[in-house]
Amino acid sequence: MRLLTDAMLGTLTTYLRFAGHDTAYALEEGVEADDAVLGLADRENRRLVTRDRGLAARGSGSFLLTERDVEDQLAELAGQGLDLSVPDEPTRCGSCNGVLERVPAGEPTPGYAPVAASSDSEGFRVWRCVDCGQHFWKGSHWERMAGTLAGL
Ligand SMILES: [Zn+2]
């Protein structure tokens, strides 16, 4: 699912990327005015996620949120039919929405990331963003986010 999240939805954006959705964030894209937001959604064929009722009504297939808390917002989206199941592997960078690739076992990783293993049983499998270089693995951060999605 290709999505565009409205301003003030930064944490939600991270969750949507975690769940594997190609999610552009209005603030990162530098679009603020209603027409600019709708124009971007249209150009990139993205469904808008917003708390703005008027904006939601103007975009086709928009997801309208009424809740403020991110877990409640996720539950609202799941209730509107968005698949928020925990993926087997991460596919999208939570920081920039870039595509992730597996780091081959034994290849060097930055200091904040674990050594890349070839399987879960041998350690952490590690992925890196092809756009910004951020590394990801199924550590405590992953477990927290997966736990939140599993609990919706
Ligand atoms: Zn990235």
Backbone and ligand atoms as CSV (ligand in chain L), in Angstrom:
chain,resi,resn,atom,element,x,y,z
A,1,MET,N,N,0.854,-1.200,0.000
A,1,MET,CA,C,0.000,0.000,0.000
A,1,MET,C,C,0.885,1.244,0.000
A,2,ARG,N,N,0.628,2.174,-0.948
A,2,ARG,CA,C,1.377,3.430,-0.980
A,2,ARG,C,C,0.579,4.483,-0.219
A,3,LEU,N,N,1.219,5.072,0.785
A,3,LEU,CA,C,0.536,6.007,1.663
A,3,LEU,C,C,1.269,7.343,1.723
A,4,LEU,N,N,0.537,8.373,2.094
A,4,LEU,CA,C,1.124,9.679,2.396
A,4,LEU,C,C,0.542,10.124,3.736
A,5,THR,N,N,1.399,10.312,4.725
A,5,THR,CA,C,0.932,10.739,6.036
A,5,THR,C,C,1.048,12.253,6.163
A,6,ASP,N,N,0.022,12.828,6.767
A,6,ASP,CA,C,-0.045,14.270,6.963
A,6,ASP,C,C,0.889,14.686,8.099
A,7,ALA,N,N,1.176,15.973,8.175
A,7,ALA,CA,C,2.023,16.510,9.242
A,7,ALA,C,C,1.502,16.082,10.610
A,8,MET,N,N,2.376,16.009,11.600
A,8,MET,CA,C,2.055,15.622,12.974
A,8,MET,C,C,1.847,14.115,13.130
A,9,LEU,N,N,2.120,13.344,12.087
A,9,LEU,CA,C,1.927,11.900,12.174
A,9,LEU,C,C,3.258,11.156,12.021
A,10,GLY,N,N,4.314,11.731,12.597
A,10,GLY,CA,C,5.657,11.162,12.436
A,10,GLY,C,C,5.815,9.784,13.051
A,11,THR,N,N,5.311,9.592,14.255
A,11,THR,CA,C,5.452,8.285,14.911
A,11,THR,C,C,4.628,7.237,14.174
A,12,LEU,N,N,3.435,7.625,13.772
A,12,LEU,CA,C,2.579,6.713,13.002
A,12,LEU,C,C,3.289,6.309,11.703
A,13,THR,N,N,3.955,7.273,11.088
A,13,THR,CA,C,4.689,7.012,9.844
A,13,THR,C,C,5.712,5.899,10.038
A,14,THR,N,N,6.454,5.958,11.154
A,14,THR,CA,C,7.462,4.941,11.437
A,14,THR,C,C,6.814,3.562,11.534
A,15,TYR,N,N,5.653,3.494,12.176
A,15,TYR,CA,C,4.944,2.214,12.302
A,15,TYR,C,C,4.480,1.698,10.939
A,16,LEU,N,N,3.979,2.576,10.122
A,16,LEU,CA,C,3.471,2.147,8.817
A,16,LEU,C,C,4.606,1.596,7.957
A,17,ARG,N,N,5.770,2.231,8.029
A,17,ARG,CA,C,6.945,1.730,7.303
A,17,ARG,C,C,7.381,0.390,7.880
A,18,PHE,N,N,7.335,0.282,9.194
A,18,PHE,CA,C,7.688,-0.965,9.877
A,18,PHE,C,C,6.800,-2.100,9.373
A,19,ALA,N,N,5.512,-1.798,9.186
A,19,ALA,CA,C,4.560,-2.809,8.711
A,19,ALA,C,C,4.702,-3.067,7.216
A,20,GLY,N,N,5.649,-2.392,6.568
A,20,GLY,CA,C,5.961,-2.692,5.174
A,20,GLY,C,C,5.281,-1.795,4.155
A,21,HIS,N,N,4.589,-0.757,4.616
A,21,HIS,CA,C,3.917,0.130,3.671
A,21,HIS,C,C,4.860,1.234,3.188
A,22,ASP,N,N,4.835,1.474,1.886
A,22,ASP,CA,C,5.611,2.552,1.269
A,22,ASP,C,C,4.946,3.863,1.687
A,23,THR,N,N,5.530,4.533,2.677
A,23,THR,CA,C,4.868,5.682,3.297
A,23,THR,C,C,5.697,6.953,3.204
A,24,ALA,N,N,5.225,7.909,2.419
A,24,ALA,CA,C,5.852,9.224,2.360
A,24,ALA,C,C,5.227,10.082,3.466
A,25,TYR,N,N,6.056,10.924,4.093
A,25,TYR,CA,C,5.594,11.765,5.195
A,25,TYR,C,C,5.635,13.221,4.720
A,26,ALA,N,N,4.500,13.894,4.821
A,26,ALA,CA,C,4.380,15.254,4.271
A,26,ALA,C,C,5.509,16.169,4.748
A,27,LEU,N,N,5.861,16.085,6.034
A,27,LEU,CA,C,6.906,16.969,6.561
A,27,LEU,C,C,8.253,16.687,5.900
A,28,GLU,N,N,8.560,15.409,5.664
A,28,GLU,CA,C,9.827,15.056,5.019
A,28,GLU,C,C,9.829,15.448,3.546
A,29,GLU,N,N,8.634,15.468,2.955
A,29,GLU,CA,C,8.517,15.816,1.541
A,29,GLU,C,C,8.444,17.326,1.341
A,30,GLY,N,N,8.320,18.072,2.449
A,30,GLY,CA,C,8.272,19.529,2.351
A,30,GLY,C,C,6.946,20.053,1.836
A,31,VAL,N,N,5.866,19.279,1.981
A,31,VAL,CA,C,4.556,19.762,1.564
A,31,VAL,C,C,3.698,20.031,2.799
A,32,GLU,N,N,3.066,21.189,2.834
A,32,GLU,CA,C,2.258,21.572,3.988
A,32,GLU,C,C,0.852,22.002,3.589
A,33,ALA,N,N,0.773,22.862,2.573
A,33,ALA,CA,C,-0.540,23.365,2.153
A,33,ALA,C,C,-1.397,22.219,1.620
A,34,ASP,N,N,-2.702,22.319,1.846
A,34,ASP,CA,C,-3.622,21.252,1.447
A,34,ASP,C,C,-3.438,20.838,-0.012
A,35,ASP,N,N,-3.355,21.825,-0.890
A,35,ASP,CA,C,-3.251,21.514,-2.321
A,35,ASP,C,C,-1.954,20.782,-2.642
A,36,ALA,N,N,-0.877,21.142,-1.937
A,36,ALA,CA,C,0.411,20.494,-2.169
A,36,ALA,C,C,0.365,19.038,-1.696
A,37,VAL,N,N,-0.280,18.827,-0.546
A,37,VAL,CA,C,-0.408,17.472,-0.005
A,37,VAL,C,C,-1.230,16.602,-0.960
A,38,LEU,N,N,-2.363,17.121,-1.395
A,38,LEU,CA,C,-3.229,16.369,-2.309
A,38,LEU,C,C,-2.549,16.133,-3.653
A,39,GLY,N,N,-1.780,17.133,-4.106
A,39,GLY,CA,C,-1.066,17.002,-5.375
A,39,GLY,C,C,-0.039,15.879,-5.321
A,40,LEU,N,N,0.680,15.805,-4.215
A,40,LEU,CA,C,1.693,14.757,-4.059
A,40,LEU,C,C,1.030,13.381,-4.002
A,41,ALA,N,N,-0.058,13.264,-3.238
A,41,ALA,CA,C,-0.775,11.980,-3.136
A,41,ALA,C,C,-1.230,11.532,-4.519
A,42,ASP,N,N,-1.719,12.476,-5.302
A,42,ASP,CA,C,-2.227,12.178,-6.641
A,42,ASP,C,C,-1.092,11.755,-7.575
A,43,ARG,N,N,-0.010,12.546,-7.569
A,43,ARG,CA,C,1.136,12.279,-8.448
A,43,ARG,C,C,1.770,10.921,-8.183
A,44,GLU,N,N,1.882,10.576,-6.910
A,44,GLU,CA,C,2.579,9.346,-6.547
A,44,GLU,C,C,1.611,8.211,-6.242
A,45,ASN,N,N,0.333,8.430,-6.544
A,45,ASN,CA,C,-0.678,7.396,-6.345
A,45,ASN,C,C,-0.673,6.864,-4.909
A,46,ARG,N,N,-0.710,7.803,-3.938
A,46,ARG,CA,C,-0.689,7.433,-2.536
A,46,ARG,C,C,-2.024,7.763,-1.885
A,47,ARG,N,N,-2.452,6.913,-0.950
A,47,ARG,CA,C,-3.654,7.209,-0.183
A,47,ARG,C,C,-3.251,8.028,1.041
A,48,LEU,N,N,-3.997,9.092,1.265
A,48,LEU,CA,C,-3.673,10.038,2.328
A,48,LEU,C,C,-4.145,9.528,3.691
A,49,VAL,N,N,-3.291,9.686,4.691
A,49,VAL,CA,C,-3.650,9.407,6.078
A,49,VAL,C,C,-3.609,10.737,6.818
A,50,THR,N,N,-4.743,11.183,7.340
A,50,THR,CA,C,-4.802,12.521,7.922
A,50,THR,C,C,-5.833,12.598,9.036
A,51,ARG,N,N,-5.671,13.588,9.904
A,51,ARG,CA,C,-6.672,13.858,10.928
A,51,ARG,C,C,-7.592,15.002,10.488
A,52,ASP,N,N,-7.321,15.535,9.284
A,52,ASP,CA,C,-8.070,16.681,8.774
A,52,ASP,C,C,-9.257,16.184,7.935
A,53,ARG,N,N,-10.452,16.354,8.465
A,53,ARG,CA,C,-11.651,15.829,7.818
A,53,ARG,C,C,-11.849,16.398,6.406
A,54,GLY,N,N,-11.611,17.711,6.272
A,54,GLY,CA,C,-11.790,18.349,4.971
A,54,GLY,C,C,-10.811,17.819,3.939
A,55,LEU,N,N,-9.573,17.631,4.379
A,55,LEU,CA,C,-8.533,17.120,3.487
A,55,LEU,C,C,-8.856,15.667,3.086
A,56,ALA,N,N,-9.278,14.879,4.059
A,56,ALA,CA,C,-9.609,13.471,3.787
A,56,ALA,C,C,-10.725,13.380,2.748
A,57,ALA,N,N,-11.678,14.301,2.849
A,57,ALA,CA,C,-12.822,14.268,1.931
A,57,ALA,C,C,-12.401,14.594,0.500
A,58,ARG,N,N,-11.312,15.365,0.361
A,58,ARG,CA,C,-10.871,15.773,-0.982
A,58,ARG,C,C,-9.972,14.736,-1.646
A,59,GLY,N,N,-9.288,13.906,-0.860
A,59,GLY,CA,C,-8.398,12.895,-1.436
A,59,GLY,C,C,-9.148,11.590,-1.659
A,60,SER,N,N,-8.854,10.897,-2.759
A,60,SER,CA,C,-9.602,9.662,-3.013
A,60,SER,C,C,-9.020,8.520,-2.182
A,61,GLY,N,N,-9.907,7.792,-1.505
A,61,GLY,CA,C,-9.495,6.645,-0.695
A,61,GLY,C,C,-8.717,7.014,0.546
A,62,SER,N,N,-8.901,8.224,1.053
A,62,SER,CA,C,-8.143,8.664,2.226
A,62,SER,C,C,-8.546,7.898,3.477
A,63,PHE,N,N,-7.594,7.784,4.385
A,63,PHE,CA,C,-7.869,7.254,5.716
A,63,PHE,C,C,-8.003,8.445,6.662
A,64,LEU,N,N,-9.153,8.592,7.283
A,64,LEU,CA,C,-9.380,9.679,8.231
A,64,LEU,C,C,-9.196,9.160,9.661
A,65,LEU,N,N,-8.337,9.848,10.399
A,65,LEU,CA,C,-8.092,9.488,11.794
A,65,LEU,C,C,-8.806,10.473,12.708
A,66,THR,N,N,-9.331,9.969,13.824
A,66,THR,CA,C,-9.918,10.859,14.825
A,66,THR,C,C,-9.135,10.817,16.128
A,67,GLU,N,N,-8.337,9.761,16.314
A,67,GLU,CA,C,-7.598,9.586,17.564
A,67,GLU,C,C,-6.293,10.384,17.550
A,68,ARG,N,N,-5.765,10.651,18.753
A,68,ARG,CA,C,-4.483,11.357,18.889
A,68,ARG,C,C,-3.342,10.403,19.214
A,69,ASP,N,N,-3.627,9.369,20.008
A,69,ASP,CA,C,-2.600,8.432,20.447
A,69,ASP,C,C,-2.246,7.473,19.296
A,70,VAL,N,N,-0.942,7.202,19.152
A,70,VAL,CA,C,-0.520,6.435,17.979
A,70,VAL,C,C,-1.103,5.016,17.967
A,71,GLU,N,N,-1.206,4.386,19.139
A,71,GLU,CA,C,-1.782,3.032,19.149
A,71,GLU,C,C,-3.252,3.063,18.749
A,72,ASP,N,N,-3.966,4.091,19.199
A,72,ASP,CA,C,-5.370,4.232,18.809
A,72,ASP,C,C,-5.488,4.514,17.312
A,73,GLN,N,N,-4.545,5.297,16.792
A,73,GLN,CA,C,-4.556,5.587,15.353
A,73,GLN,C,C,-4.299,4.318,14.544
A,74,LEU,N,N,-3.372,3.499,15.007
A,74,LEU,CA,C,-3.092,2.234,14.321
A,74,LEU,C,C,-4.332,1.340,14.328
A,75,ALA,N,N,-5.024,1.303,15.480
A,75,ALA,CA,C,-6.243,0.496,15.572
A,75,ALA,C,C,-7.315,1.030,14.615
A,76,GLU,N,N,-7.383,2.352,14.504
A,76,GLU,CA,C,-8.338,2.950,13.560
A,76,GLU,C,C,-8.033,2.523,12.127
A,77,LEU,N,N,-6.750,2.553,11.766
A,77,LEU,CA,C,-6.362,2.175,10.402
A,77,LEU,C,C,-6.640,0.698,10.138
A,78,ALA,N,N,-6.341,-0.141,11.131
A,78,ALA,CA,C,-6.633,-1.571,10.981
A,78,ALA,C,C,-8.137,-1.766,10.798
A,79,GLY,N,N,-8.922,-0.981,11.534
A,79,GLY,CA,C,-10.371,-1.050,11.433
A,79,GLY,C,C,-10.893,-0.599,10.081
A,80,GLN,N,N,-10.081,0.236,9.405
A,80,GLN,CA,C,-10.469,0.700,8.066
A,80,GLN,C,C,-9.877,-0.188,6.969
A,81,GLY,N,N,-9.296,-1.316,7.389
A,81,GLY,CA,C,-8.868,-2.317,6.412
A,81,GLY,C,C,-7.399,-2.299,6.041
A,82,LEU,N,N,-6.593,-1.479,6.700
A,82,LEU,CA,C,-5.159,-1.451,6.394
A,82,LEU,C,C,-4.475,-2.636,7.097
A,83,ASP,N,N,-3.676,-3.379,6.325
A,83,ASP,CA,C,-2.975,-4.539,6.882
A,83,ASP,C,C,-1.805,-4.070,7.756
A,84,LEU,N,N,-1.904,-4.327,9.051
A,84,LEU,CA,C,-0.844,-3.925,9.972
A,84,LEU,C,C,-0.264,-5.131,10.705
A,85,SER,N,N,-0.233,-6.273,10.005
A,85,SER,CA,C,0.377,-7.447,10.616
A,85,SER,C,C,1.895,-7.275,10.642
A,86,VAL,N,N,2.541,-7.962,11.576
A,86,VAL,CA,C,3.991,-7.859,11.732
A,86,VAL,C,C,4.661,-8.610,10.579
A,87,PRO,N,N,5.543,-7.946,9.830
A,87,PRO,CA,C,6.179,-8.625,8.694
A,87,PRO,C,C,7.252,-9.610,9.154
A,88,ASP,N,N,7.559,-10.609,8.312
A,88,ASP,CA,C,8.640,-11.544,8.634
A,88,ASP,C,C,9.987,-10.833,8.608
A,89,GLU,N,N,10.124,-9.927,7.646
A,89,GLU,CA,C,11.373,-9.180,7.504
A,89,GLU,C,C,11.041,-7.712,7.278
A,90,PRO,N,N,11.898,-6.806,7.733
A,90,PRO,CA,C,11.658,-5.388,7.454
A,90,PRO,C,C,11.933,-5.101,5.974
A,91,THR,N,N,11.122,-4.258,5.363
A,91,THR,CA,C,11.319,-3.922,3.948
A,91,THR,C,C,11.495,-2.427,3.709
A,92,ARG,N,N,11.095,-1.600,4.703
A,92,ARG,CA,C,11.142,-0.142,4.522
A,92,ARG,C,C,11.899,0.507,5.669
A,93,CYS,N,N,12.697,1.519,5.347
A,93,CYS,CA,C,13.451,2.254,6.352
A,93,CYS,C,C,12.507,3.148,7.147
A,94,GLY,N,N,12.517,2.999,8.480
A,94,GLY,CA,C,11.661,3.816,9.326
A,94,GLY,C,C,12.047,5.284,9.312
A,95,SER,N,N,13.299,5.575,8.966
A,95,SER,CA,C,13.768,6.958,8.953
A,95,SER,C,C,13.407,7.698,7.676
A,96,CYS,N,N,13.555,7.023,6.519
A,96,CYS,CA,C,13.414,7.767,5.256
A,96,CYS,C,C,12.528,7.082,4.231
A,97,ASN,N,N,11.971,5.903,4.543
A,97,ASN,CA,C,11.102,5.168,3.618
A,97,ASN,C,C,11.879,4.483,2.502
A,98,GLY,N,N,13.209,4.482,2.575
A,98,GLY,CA,C,14.008,3.789,1.555
A,98,GLY,C,C,13.808,2.281,1.633
A,99,VAL,N,N,14.202,1.585,0.565
A,99,VAL,CA,C,14.095,0.126,0.533
A,99,VAL,C,C,15.273,-0.470,1.309
A,100,LEU,N,N,14.999,-1.552,2.055
A,100,LEU,CA,C,16.054,-2.208,2.834
A,100,LEU,C,C,16.610,-3.403,2.079
A,101,GLU,N,N,17.913,-3.646,2.264
A,101,GLU,CA,C,18.550,-4.853,1.723
A,101,GLU,C,C,19.273,-5.570,2.852
A,102,ARG,N,N,19.373,-6.910,2.718
A,102,ARG,CA,C,20.061,-7.697,3.737
A,102,ARG,C,C,21.561,-7.410,3.702
A,103,VAL,N,N,22.157,-7.287,4.878
A,103,VAL,CA,C,23.609,-7.183,4.959
A,103,VAL,C,C,24.142,-8.621,5.003
A,104,PRO,N,N,25.005,-9.003,4.062
A,104,PRO,CA,C,25.530,-10.377,4.063
A,104,PRO,C,C,26.277,-10.676,5.356
A,105,ALA,N,N,26.158,-11.912,5.818
A,105,ALA,CA,C,26.826,-12.318,7.058
A,105,ALA,C,C,28.320,-12.025,6.963
A,106,GLY,N,N,28.844,-11.449,8.035
A,106,GLY,CA,C,30.277,-11.183,8.082
A,106,GLY,C,C,30.682,-9.831,7.528
A,107,GLU,N,N,29.791,-9.192,6.788
A,107,GLU,CA,C,30.124,-7.861,6.260
A,107,GLU,C,C,30.101,-6.847,7.403
A,108,PRO,N,N,31.006,-5.860,7.398
A,108,PRO,CA,C,31.062,-4.916,8.520
A,108,PRO,C,C,29.758,-4.137,8.684
A,109,THR,N,N,29.384,-3.857,9.950
A,109,THR,CA,C,28.213,-3.029,10.268
A,109,THR,C,C,28.682,-1.891,11.164
A,110,PRO,N,N,27.924,-0.785,11.198
A,110,PRO,CA,C,28.329,0.342,12.057
A,110,PRO,C,C,28.272,-0.030,13.538
A,111,GLY,N,N,28.913,0.781,14.362
A,111,GLY,CA,C,29.054,0.472,15.777
A,111,GLY,C,C,27.751,0.260,16.527
A,112,TYR,N,N,26.670,0.937,16.107
A,112,TYR,CA,C,25.403,0.822,16.823
A,112,TYR,C,C,24.647,-0.460,16.479
A,113,ALA,N,N,25.086,-1.163,15.421
A,113,ALA,CA,C,24.381,-2.358,14.955
A,113,ALA,C,C,25.167,-3.613,15.322
A,114,PRO,N,N,24.458,-4.747,15.456
A,114,PRO,CA,C,25.175,-5.991,15.753
A,114,PRO,C,C,25.894,-6.523,14.512
A,115,VAL,N,N,26.767,-7.493,14.704
A,115,VAL,CA,C,27.421,-8.181,13.595
A,115,VAL,C,C,26.340,-8.946,12.826
A,116,ALA,N,N,26.401,-8.892,11.500
A,116,ALA,CA,C,25.371,-9.551,10.688
A,116,ALA,C,C,25.580,-11.060,10.670
A,117,ALA,N,N,24.510,-11.800,11.021
A,117,ALA,CA,C,24.546,-13.257,10.961
A,117,ALA,C,C,23.726,-13.709,9.754
A,118,SER,N,N,23.883,-14.977,9.380
A,118,SER,CA,C,23.165,-15.444,8.193
A,118,SER,C,C,21.768,-15.936,8.532
A,119,SER,N,N,21.509,-16.225,9.812
A,119,SER,CA,C,20.176,-16.692,10.199
A,119,SER,C,C,19.862,-16.243,11.615
A,120,ASP,N,N,18.576,-16.306,11.984
A,120,ASP,CA,C,18.160,-15.897,13.329
A,120,ASP,C,C,18.837,-16.761,14.399
A,121,SER,N,N,19.051,-18.032,14.084
A,121,SER,CA,C,19.606,-18.928,15.104
A,121,SER,C,C,21.079,-18.621,15.370
A,122,GLU,N,N,21.741,-17.957,14.418
A,122,GLU,CA,C,23.169,-17.673,14.617
A,122,GLU,C,C,23.424,-16.273,15.167
A,123,GLY,N,N,22.359,-15.479,15.306
A,123,GLY,CA,C,22.531,-14.110,15.797
A,123,GLY,C,C,21.500,-13.217,15.150
A,124,PHE,N,N,21.858,-11.968,14.921
A,124,PHE,CA,C,20.921,-11.037,14.289
A,124,PHE,C,C,21.141,-10.971,12.780
A,125,ARG,N,N,20.058,-11.146,12.044
A,125,ARG,CA,C,20.112,-10.764,10.635
A,125,ARG,C,C,20.002,-9.236,10.609
A,126,VAL,N,N,20.743,-8.606,9.734
A,126,VAL,CA,C,20.795,-7.142,9.687
A,126,VAL,C,C,20.431,-6.671,8.283
A,127,TRP,N,N,19.674,-5.576,8.239
A,127,TRP,CA,C,19.290,-4.964,6.970
A,127,TRP,C,C,19.782,-3.517,6.960
A,128,ARG,N,N,20.061,-2.996,5.750
A,128,ARG,CA,C,20.449,-1.594,5.669
A,128,ARG,C,C,19.602,-0.893,4.603
A,129,CYS,N,N,19.401,0.407,4.831
A,129,CYS,CA,C,18.627,1.223,3.898
A,129,CYS,C,C,19.527,1.619,2.723
A,130,VAL,N,N,19.043,1.357,1.509
A,130,VAL,CA,C,19.855,1.679,0.334
A,130,VAL,C,C,19.942,3.194,0.118
A,131,ASP,N,N,19.029,3.948,0.747
A,131,ASP,CA,C,19.041,5.403,0.564
A,131,ASP,C,C,19.857,6.136,1.624
A,132,CYS,N,N,19.594,5.860,2.920
A,132,CYS,CA,C,20.262,6.640,3.972
A,132,CYS,C,C,21.307,5.836,4.751
A,133,GLY,N,N,21.372,4.533,4.541
A,133,GLY,CA,C,22.406,3.736,5.179
A,133,GLY,C,C,22.089,3.275,6.597
A,134,GLN,N,N,20.925,3.671,7.130
A,134,GLN,CA,C,20.526,3.219,8.475
A,134,GLN,C,C,20.431,1.688,8.502
A,135,HIS,N,N,20.894,1.085,9.618
A,135,HIS,CA,C,20.841,-0.373,9.765
A,135,HIS,C,C,19.710,-0.777,10.709
A,136,PHE,N,N,19.113,-1.932,10.442
A,136,PHE,CA,C,17.989,-2.443,11.239
A,136,PHE,C,C,18.205,-3.914,11.556
A,137,TRP,N,N,17.700,-4.345,12.696
A,137,TRP,CA,C,17.752,-5.754,13.079
A,137,TRP,C,C,16.611,-5.982,14.070
A,138,LYS,N,N,16.346,-7.278,14.343
A,138,LYS,CA,C,15.198,-7.588,15.192
A,138,LYS,C,C,15.596,-7.574,16.668
A,139,GLY,N,N,15.987,-6.424,17.161
A,139,GLY,CA,C,16.361,-6.245,18.559
A,139,GLY,C,C,15.182,-5.770,19.385
A,140,SER,N,N,15.491,-5.103,20.498
A,140,SER,CA,C,14.427,-4.702,21.434
A,140,SER,C,C,13.480,-3.676,20.802
A,141,HIS,N,N,14.013,-2.792,19.937
A,141,HIS,CA,C,13.174,-1.803,19.263
A,141,HIS,C,C,12.149,-2.502,18.364
A,142,TRP,N,N,12.643,-3.490,17.582
A,142,TRP,CA,C,11.755,-4.273,16.724
A,142,TRP,C,C,10.686,-4.965,17.574
A,143,GLU,N,N,11.118,-5.593,18.658
A,143,GLU,CA,C,10.174,-6.352,19.502
A,143,GLU,C,C,9.092,-5.439,20.057
A,144,ARG,N,N,9.462,-4.215,20.449
A,144,ARG,CA,C,8.479,-3.273,20.986
A,144,ARG,C,C,7.444,-2.908,19.931
A,145,MET,N,N,7.932,-2.580,18.733
A,145,MET,CA,C,7.005,-2.176,17.673
A,145,MET,C,C,6.144,-3.357,17.227
A,146,ALA,N,N,6.759,-4.535,17.117
A,146,ALA,CA,C,5.992,-5.733,16.724
A,146,ALA,C,C,4.930,-6.043,17.784
A,147,GLY,N,N,5.298,-5.849,19.055
A,147,GLY,CA,C,4.355,-6.093,20.139
A,147,GLY,C,C,3.153,-5.169,20.068
A,148,THR,N,N,3.418,-3.911,19.716
A,148,THR,CA,C,2.319,-2.959,19.578
A,148,THR,C,C,1.369,-3.366,18.453
A,149,LEU,N,N,1.931,-3.733,17.303
A,149,LEU,CA,C,1.075,-4.150,16.177
A,149,LEU,C,C,0.313,-5.429,16.512
A,150,ALA,N,N,0.994,-6.357,17.163
A,150,ALA,CA,C,0.352,-7.640,17.490
A,150,ALA,C,C,-0.796,-7.434,18.482
A,151,GLY,N,N,-0.711,-6.346,19.264
A,151,GLY,CA,C,-1.717,-6.111,20.293
A,151,GLY,C,C,-2.903,-5.282,19.837
A,152,LEU,N,N,-2.952,-4.909,18.560
A,152,LEU,CA,C,-4.049,-4.043,18.081
A,152,LEU,C,C,-5.380,-4.793,18.092
L,1,ZN,ZN,ZN,16.690,5.230,5.101
